Amino acid sequence: MIEIDSTKCNKCGFCFEVCPNYVLAMSESQEIQVRYPEQCCICGHCVAICPKNAIVHSEIPTEKFEDLPVTQIPPESMRNFLRSRRSIRVFKENPVPKEFIEQLIEVGIHAGTSSNGQTENFVVIQDRKVLSELERMVIEVFWDKGMKYLGDEIGQNLAKTKIGDEMLRQAIQYHHIMSNRRQNNQLAGMVFRNAPVVIVIHGLRTNFMAHANCSIAARNMEIMAKALGLGTCWVGFLSAAADLAKKKIESYLGIPDDHGIYGAIMIGYPKFEYRKIIPRKEREVRWI
C-alpha cells in the first residue's frame, strides 16, 4: 500500500512524526520503514508532508493533490470574523449560485472525520415543494411525539425527568411557538425560514462519531458561507425530528437505511446586516 523511494528520501523523518496511526518506523540510521501497513487510515499526511515526493500510496492518487497555497489571515481579523457570525433566519429571495453551494460542499468534505472514515454525505435541497413537505413532516413529528403535551405542569414534569431542566426550558419555548403558530395558521416557514437552500448532512448510524463528523462539516460550511456573503442557521429541528421519526424523514430524502441525519443548515443571502457583536454569557474555564 505504501512505498518509499529510497533514492528520493532525504531521511527528514517528517512522515514518521506526522503519521497518526504509527504505521511508519525510523531506524537508528534514519531509514524510514513501513512497519504496520494494516494500521493505515489513508489520511495522506505522509504524502502531503514529504518535501521530496518520496512516498507513494496506492490508495491516494497523487495526481489529484494540489500544492498548498500560502494563506495568512491576521488573528484579529479571524477573531472578529468568527465572533461576528450570527444565525440568520431572514433571507432575501435571491437564489444561491450553484458554484457557491459547490464550494460549501467542498469545505464540508474537507472537514476532519474520525479515523479518516469520510463516510458523511450531503443532500442539497432547493425544491420549494420538497422543503415545504419536509417542513410539514418535521412539525408533525415534533408535535405528535411530545411537544403538544408541554402546555401544562403535568406534561412538563414528566418531560423534565427524561430530558432535564435545560432541554425542558428550550422545549417549553418551542411548545408556545408551535402552539401559537398552529392556532394562527402560520406554520409555513417555521422550520426552514423560507431559506432558498437547505443542506442535510448524514452519516453512518453505526459510527458513534457520526454526529461530531457531520457537525464539524456543517461548521466548515457555515464559516465559508459567511466569507461568500451568505447567511446560515443550524436546523436542529430536522435532525431531531429524524431521530424521533424512525427513518421516516431519511426515507423521504432518499437517504440510505444505514445512514442517519446528524446535521442540517439553511442557507441564503441575509436580508439584514447586523452591526454589533453581542456579548456572551460568562462560562467556567478551568486551567489545569
C-alpha positions as CSV (number, residue, x, y, z in Angstrom):
1,M,0.0,0.0,0.0
2,I,2.8,2.4,0.9
3,E,6.2,2.5,-0.8
4,I,9.1,4.8,0.0
5,D,11.5,5.7,-2.8
6,S,14.9,5.5,-1.1
7,T,16.5,7.4,-4.0
8,K,14.4,10.4,-3.2
9,C,14.0,10.1,0.6
10,N,16.2,12.7,2.5
11,K,15.6,11.0,5.9
12,C,13.9,14.1,7.4
13,G,11.5,11.8,9.3
14,F,8.5,14.2,8.8
15,C,6.3,11.3,7.6
16,F,7.2,9.2,10.6
17,E,6.3,12.0,13.0
18,V,3.0,13.1,11.5
19,C,1.5,9.6,11.0
20,P,-1.4,9.4,13.4
21,N,-1.6,5.5,13.4
22,Y,2.1,4.7,13.9
23,V,2.3,3.0,10.5
24,L,5.9,4.0,9.9
25,A,9.1,3.3,11.8
26,M,12.5,5.1,11.7
27,S,15.7,3.2,12.2
28,E,18.8,4.5,14.0
29,S,20.2,5.4,10.6
30,Q,17.1,7.4,9.9
31,E,15.8,5.0,7.4
32,I,12.0,5.1,7.1
33,Q,10.3,1.8,7.0
34,V,6.7,0.7,6.5
35,R,6.2,-1.3,9.7
36,Y,2.4,-1.7,10.2
37,P,0.6,-1.0,6.9
38,E,-2.6,-2.6,8.3
39,Q,-2.9,0.3,10.6
40,C,-3.1,2.9,7.9
41,C,-6.2,5.1,7.8
42,I,-5.4,6.6,4.4
43,C,-5.3,10.1,5.7
44,G,-2.5,11.2,3.3
45,H,-0.5,13.0,6.0
46,C,2.7,11.2,4.9
47,V,2.3,12.0,1.3
48,A,1.3,15.6,1.9
49,I,4.2,16.3,4.2
50,C,7.1,14.7,2.2
51,P,9.3,17.5,0.8
52,K,10.8,15.2,-1.8
53,N,7.7,13.3,-3.0
54,A,9.4,10.1,-1.9
55,I,6.2,8.4,-0.7
56,V,3.8,6.6,-3.0
57,H,0.5,5.4,-1.5
58,S,-1.5,3.1,-3.7
59,E,-4.8,4.3,-2.2
60,I,-4.1,8.0,-2.8
61,P,-3.9,9.3,-6.4
62,T,-1.2,11.9,-6.2
63,E,-2.3,13.5,-9.5
64,K,-5.2,14.9,-7.6
65,F,-3.1,16.6,-5.0
66,E,-2.9,20.4,-5.0
67,D,0.0,22.5,-3.9
68,L,-1.0,24.2,-0.7
69,P,-1.1,28.0,-1.3
70,V,0.3,30.3,1.4
71,T,-2.7,31.6,3.3
72,Q,-2.2,34.2,6.1
73,I,-5.2,35.5,8.0
74,P,-4.4,38.1,10.7
75,P,-5.5,36.6,14.0
76,E,-7.5,39.7,14.9
77,S,-9.4,39.5,11.6
78,M,-10.2,35.9,12.1
79,R,-11.3,36.6,15.7
80,N,-13.7,39.3,14.6
81,F,-14.9,37.2,11.7
82,L,-15.8,34.3,13.9
83,R,-17.4,36.5,16.7
84,S,-19.5,38.3,14.2
85,R,-21.1,35.2,12.7
86,R,-24.8,35.1,13.6
87,S,-27.6,32.6,12.9
88,I,-29.6,34.1,10.0
89,R,-33.3,33.4,9.8
90,V,-34.5,36.1,7.4
91,F,-33.3,35.7,3.9
92,K,-33.6,37.6,0.6
93,E,-35.4,35.8,-2.2
94,N,-32.2,35.7,-4.3
95,P,-31.1,32.2,-5.3
96,V,-27.7,31.0,-4.2
97,P,-25.4,30.4,-7.2
98,K,-24.6,26.7,-7.8
99,E,-20.9,27.4,-7.7
100,F,-21.2,28.8,-4.2
101,I,-23.1,25.7,-3.0
102,E,-20.4,23.5,-4.5
103,Q,-17.7,25.5,-2.6
104,L,-19.7,24.9,0.6
105,I,-19.8,21.2,-0.1
106,E,-16.1,21.2,-0.9
107,V,-15.1,22.6,2.5
108,G,-17.6,20.3,4.2
109,I,-15.9,17.3,2.6
110,H,-12.5,18.6,3.8
111,A,-13.6,18.7,7.4
112,G,-12.0,16.2,9.7
113,T,-13.6,12.8,10.3
114,S,-13.0,10.2,12.9
115,S,-10.2,7.8,11.8
116,N,-10.5,9.5,8.3
117,G,-13.6,7.5,7.6
118,Q,-15.1,10.1,5.3
119,T,-18.5,8.4,5.4
120,E,-20.6,11.6,5.6
121,N,-22.6,12.6,2.6
122,F,-24.8,15.6,1.7
123,V,-28.3,16.3,0.3
124,V,-28.8,19.8,-1.3
125,I,-32.5,20.8,-1.2
126,Q,-33.6,23.7,-3.4
127,D,-37.0,22.5,-4.5
128,R,-39.6,24.6,-2.7
129,K,-42.2,21.8,-2.7
130,V,-39.8,19.4,-1.1
131,L,-38.8,21.9,1.5
132,S,-42.5,22.6,2.2
133,E,-43.4,18.9,2.6
134,L,-40.3,18.3,4.7
135,E,-41.2,21.2,7.0
136,R,-44.7,19.8,7.4
137,M,-43.3,16.4,8.4
138,V,-40.8,17.9,10.9
139,I,-43.5,19.9,12.6
140,E,-45.9,16.9,12.7
141,V,-43.3,14.7,14.2
142,F,-42.4,17.1,16.9
143,W,-46.0,17.9,17.8
144,D,-47.2,14.3,17.9
145,K,-44.0,12.9,19.7
146,G,-44.4,15.1,22.7
147,M,-44.4,18.9,22.0
148,K,-48.2,19.1,22.4
149,Y,-48.1,17.8,26.0
150,L,-45.9,20.6,27.3
151,G,-48.7,23.1,27.8
152,D,-49.4,22.0,31.3
153,E,-47.5,21.3,34.5
154,I,-48.1,17.5,34.4
155,G,-46.6,17.2,30.9
156,Q,-43.7,19.4,31.8
157,N,-42.8,17.4,35.0
158,L,-42.9,14.2,33.0
159,A,-40.6,15.7,30.3
160,K,-38.3,17.0,32.9
161,T,-37.5,13.5,34.3
162,K,-36.5,12.5,30.8
163,I,-34.7,15.5,29.3
164,G,-33.6,17.6,32.2
165,D,-34.0,21.3,33.1
166,E,-32.2,22.9,30.2
167,M,-33.8,20.9,27.4
168,L,-37.2,21.4,29.1
169,R,-36.6,25.2,29.1
170,Q,-36.0,25.1,25.4
171,A,-38.8,22.7,24.7
172,I,-41.4,24.9,26.5
173,Q,-40.4,27.8,24.4
174,Y,-40.9,25.8,21.2
175,H,-44.2,24.5,22.5
176,H,-45.5,28.0,22.8
177,I,-44.2,29.0,19.4
178,M,-45.6,25.9,17.7
179,S,-48.9,26.1,19.5
180,N,-49.4,29.8,18.7
181,R,-48.5,29.4,15.1
182,R,-50.8,26.4,14.7
183,Q,-53.7,28.4,16.1
184,N,-52.9,31.3,13.8
185,N,-52.3,29.0,10.7
186,Q,-48.7,30.3,10.4
187,L,-46.7,27.1,10.4
188,A,-45.3,27.7,6.9
189,G,-41.7,28.8,7.1
190,M,-41.3,28.0,10.8
191,V,-38.5,25.4,10.3
192,F,-36.6,26.5,7.3
193,R,-37.5,30.2,7.4
194,N,-38.1,30.3,3.7
195,A,-34.3,29.8,3.0
196,P,-33.6,29.1,-0.7
197,V,-31.2,26.2,0.2
198,V,-31.0,23.6,2.9
199,I,-28.1,21.2,3.1
200,V,-28.6,18.0,5.0
201,I,-25.6,16.0,6.3
202,H,-25.9,12.3,7.0
203,G,-23.5,9.7,8.2
204,L,-23.3,6.0,9.2
205,R,-25.6,5.1,12.1
206,T,-23.0,2.6,13.3
207,N,-20.3,5.3,13.6
208,F,-20.5,6.7,17.1
209,M,-18.7,9.8,15.9
210,A,-21.1,10.5,13.0
211,H,-22.8,13.3,14.9
212,A,-19.5,15.0,15.5
213,N,-18.3,14.5,12.0
214,C,-21.4,16.0,10.5
215,S,-21.3,18.9,12.9
216,I,-17.7,19.7,12.0
217,A,-18.6,19.6,8.3
218,A,-21.5,21.9,8.9
219,R,-19.4,24.4,10.8
220,N,-16.9,24.5,7.9
221,M,-19.7,25.3,5.6
222,E,-21.1,28.0,7.9
223,I,-17.8,29.8,8.1
224,M,-17.3,29.5,4.3
225,A,-20.8,30.8,3.7
226,K,-20.1,33.9,5.7
227,A,-17.0,34.5,3.6
228,L,-19.2,34.3,0.5
229,G,-21.7,36.8,1.8
230,L,-24.2,34.2,2.7
231,G,-26.1,33.6,6.0
232,T,-26.7,30.3,7.6
233,C,-28.6,28.7,10.5
234,W,-28.4,25.3,12.0
235,V,-31.7,23.3,11.5
236,G,-31.8,21.4,14.8
237,F,-35.5,20.6,14.3
238,L,-34.7,18.5,11.3
239,S,-32.1,16.2,12.7
240,A,-34.0,15.9,16.0
241,A,-37.3,15.0,14.1
242,A,-35.4,12.5,12.0
243,D,-34.2,10.8,15.2
244,L,-37.8,10.7,16.5
245,A,-39.4,9.5,13.3
246,K,-37.6,6.2,12.9
247,K,-36.3,6.7,9.4
248,K,-39.4,8.4,8.0
249,I,-37.6,11.6,7.1
250,E,-34.5,9.8,5.8
251,S,-36.7,7.7,3.6
252,Y,-38.4,10.8,2.1
253,L,-35.0,12.3,1.3
254,G,-33.7,9.0,-0.2
255,I,-31.0,8.6,2.4
256,P,-29.7,5.0,2.8
257,D,-31.1,2.9,5.6
258,D,-27.7,2.6,7.3
259,H,-27.3,6.4,7.4
260,G,-28.9,8.9,9.8
261,I,-29.3,12.7,9.6
262,Y,-26.9,14.4,12.0
263,G,-26.8,17.9,10.8
264,A,-28.5,20.4,8.5
265,I,-28.1,24.1,7.7
266,M,-30.3,26.6,5.9
267,I,-28.5,29.0,3.6
268,G,-29.3,32.2,1.7
269,Y,-28.4,35.9,1.4
270,P,-29.2,37.7,4.7
271,K,-32.0,40.3,4.3
272,F,-30.5,42.4,7.1
273,E,-27.0,43.2,8.2
274,Y,-26.1,43.0,11.9
275,R,-23.9,45.8,13.2
276,K,-23.0,44.8,16.7
277,I,-21.1,41.8,18.3
278,I,-23.4,40.6,21.1
279,P,-21.7,39.6,24.4
280,R,-22.0,36.0,25.5
281,K,-22.6,34.6,29.0
282,E,-19.5,34.2,31.2
283,R,-18.5,30.5,31.2
284,E,-16.5,28.4,33.6
285,V,-13.0,28.0,32.2
286,R,-10.7,25.7,34.2
287,W,-7.0,25.8,33.8
288,I,-5.2,22.6,34.9
